[in-house]
Amino acid sequence: MEKLEEQIAHLTRTVEDLSDIVARQEGEIATLTRRVVMLMQREGERESQQSGGMVIGDERPPHY
């Protein structure tokens, strides 16, 4: 019985540690997503100012 209690305690600790890691990663992913969106907007603005045309992010390159 004592061995099972030790295993449960270990598994509980592992689940808590993993939960903390996932929560931290969720915040990091949200930050990175915002940065990517910001960089895409900046690049789109830069390209549209240089070429004078409209840049569409999902547009296929001409070689397709």
MARNUVEX-588361 format. One record per atom (N, C-alpha, C, CB): residue in one letter; x, y, z. Coordinates in steps of 0.02 Angstrom, whole numbers, padded with zeros to 5 digits, always signed. Atoms other than C-alpha are relative to their C-alpha. Glycine has a CB too. Layout:
! MARNUVEX-588361
aXYZ/...
END
This chain:
! MARNUVEX-588361
m+00041-00059+00000/m+00000+00000+00000/m+00044+00063+00000/m-00047-00001+00061/e-00046-00058-00005/e+00143+00118+00043/e+00032+00015-00068/e+00054-00012+00053/k-00030-00008+00066/k+00222+00088-00128/k-00048+00035-00047/k+00022-00068-00029/l+00050-00032+00042/l+00060+00138-00214/l-00008+00074+00017/l-00068-00036+00006/e+00005-00069-00021/e+00049+00296-00112/e+00060+00041-00026/e-00004+00005+00077/e-00059-00033+00026/e+00227+00340-00163/e-00007+00012-00075/e+00063-00042+00015/q+00009-00007+00073/q+00186+00309-00346/q-00051+00055-00015/q-00022-00067-00030/i+00051-00052+00010/i+00030+00417-00334/i+00029+00069+00014/i-00062-00013+00045/a-00031-00064-00017/a+00129+00556-00251/a+00047+00022-00056/a+00038-00004+00067/h-00047-00014+00054/h+00262+00545-00387/h-00038+00022-00063/h+00044-00061-00015/l+00039-00016+00059/l+00132+00546-00527/l-00036+00068+00008/l-00051-00055-00013/t+00033-00064-00013/t+00040+00692-00447/t+00050+00057-00010/t-00029+00002+00072/r-00052-00050+00008/r+00201+00791-00439/r+00017+00009-00075/r+00063-00020+00040/t-00016-00003+00071/t+00240+00748-00621/t-00054+00037-00038/t+00010-00071-00028/v+00056-00034+00034/v+00067+00804-00678/v+00001+00075+00015/v-00067-00031+00022/e-00004-00071-00018/e+00086+00969-00584/e+00057+00034-00037/e+00009+00008+00076/d-00057-00028+00036/d+00258+00998-00660/d-00016+00009-00074/d+00062-00045+00007/l+00018-00004+00070/l+00193+00961-00835/l-00053+00054-00012/l-00026-00067-00025/s+00051-00052+00006/s+00044+01075-00807/s+00032+00069+00000/s-00052-00006+00056/d-00036-00063-00003/d+00161+01217-00760/d+00038+00013-00066/d+00050+00001+00059/i-00038-00007+00063/i+00267+01185-00915/i-00047+00019-00057/i+00038-00065-00016/v+00048-00014+00053/v+00115+01184-01029/v-00027+00071+00006/v-00059-00051+00002/a+00024-00069-00010/a+00050+01346-00953/a+00052+00051-00022/a-00019+00011+00074/r-00054-00045+00020/r+00218+01430-00979/r+00007+00001-00076/r+00067-00020+00032/q-00006+00005+00073/q+00228+01367-01158/q-00058+00035-00035/q+00004-00073-00021/e+00058-00034+00029/e+00053+01433-01193/e+00012+00075-00003/e-00063-00015+00041/g-00017-00071+00000/g+00110+01607-01143/g+00053+00017-00051/g+00023+00021+00069/e-00053-00011+00049/e+00267+01593-01248/e-00026-00004-00071/e+00057-00051+00010/i+00029+00006+00066/i+00168+01535-01399/i-00042+00061-00017/i-00043-00065-00005/a+00041-00059+00012/a+00047+01680-01381/a+00044+00060-00015/a-00045+00015+00061/t-00047-00055+00013/t+00192+01803-01372/t+00031-00006-00069/t+00055+00002+00054/l-00031+00010+00065/l+00277+01727-01523/l-00050+00010-00057/l+00029-00071-00004/t+00051-00010+00051/t+00114+01727-01621/t-00012+00074-00012/t-00066-00034+00021/r+00008-00073+00008/r+00090+01913-01587/r+00059+00030-00037/r-00009+00034+00069/r-00059-00027+00034/r+00268+01947-01642/r+00001-00017-00074/r+00064-00027+00033/v+00001+00020+00070/v+00248+01849-01803/v-00052+00042-00038/v-00017-00076-00007/v+00051-00041+00032/v+00087+01943-01844/v+00027+00071-00010/v-00065+00002+00042/m-00028-00067+00005/m+00174+02108-01809/m+00053+00004-00055/m+00030+00022+00068/l-00052+00001+00052/l+00323+02061-01919/l-00030-00008-00070/l+00049-00056+00013/m+00032+00008+00065/m+00209+02005-02060/m-00033+00066-00022/m-00053-00056+00003/q+00030-00064+00017/q+00116+02170-02052/q+00053+00050-00021/q-00040+00028+00060/r-00055-00046+00017/r+00278+02268-02053/r+00028-00015-00069/r+00056-00004+00052/e-00028+00020+00065/e+00345+02169-02201/e-00050+00016-00055/e+00017-00075+00000/g+00051-00017+00049/g+00181+02190-02294/g-00001+00074-00015/g-00068-00023+00023/e-00001-00073+00009/e+00185+02377-02266/e+00063+00021-00038/e-00004+00036+00068/r-00063-00018+00033/r+00367+02386-02319/r-00002-00018-00074/r+00059-00036+00034/e+00004+00021+00070/e+00336+02287-02479/e-00049+00042-00039/e-00019-00073-00003/s+00049-00040+00037/s+00182+02386-02525/s+00025+00071-00012/s-00066+00002+00039/q-00028-00066+00010/q+00277+02549-02503/q+00053-00001-00055/q+00031+00026+00065/q-00052+00005+00050/q+00419+02488-02614/q-00028-00013-00069/q+00049-00054+00018/s+00024+00019+00065/s+00319+02410-02754/s-00061+00040-00022/s-00017-00073+00000/g+00059-00038+00016/g+00167+02521-02745/g-00062-00044-00009/g+00011+00040-00062/g+00056+00046+00009/g+00056+02366-02755/g-00026-00025+00067/g+00020-00058-00043/m+00030+00028-00061/m-00051+02273-02631/m+00029-00069+00012/m-00078-00004-00007/v-00029+00065-00018/v+00028+02125-02540/v-00052-00041+00035/v+00064+00009+00044/i+00047+00046-00031/i-00082+01978-02499/i+00040-00059+00025/i-00057-00022-00050/g-00041+00052-00031/g-00007+01852-02378/g-00012-00070-00028/g-00013-00001+00072/d+00014+00068+00024/d-00094+01699-02452/d+00007-00006-00076/d-00070-00020+00020/e-00007+00001+00073/e-00055+01744-02633/e+00056-00047-00020/e+00013+00072-00027/r-00051+00047+00024/r+00041+01610-02729/r+00053+00038-00039/r-00032-00056-00044/p-00053-00031+00041/p+00208+01658-02804/p-00014-00013-00074/p+00070-00028+00020/p+00014+00005+00072/p+00207+01682-02993/p+00023-00066-00032/p+00032+00056-00035/h-00025+00060+00031/h+00303+01520-03028/h-00045-00061+00011/h+00068-00015+00025/y+00045+00056-00010/y+00157+01409-02971/y-00047-00009-00058/y-00040+00008+00064/
END
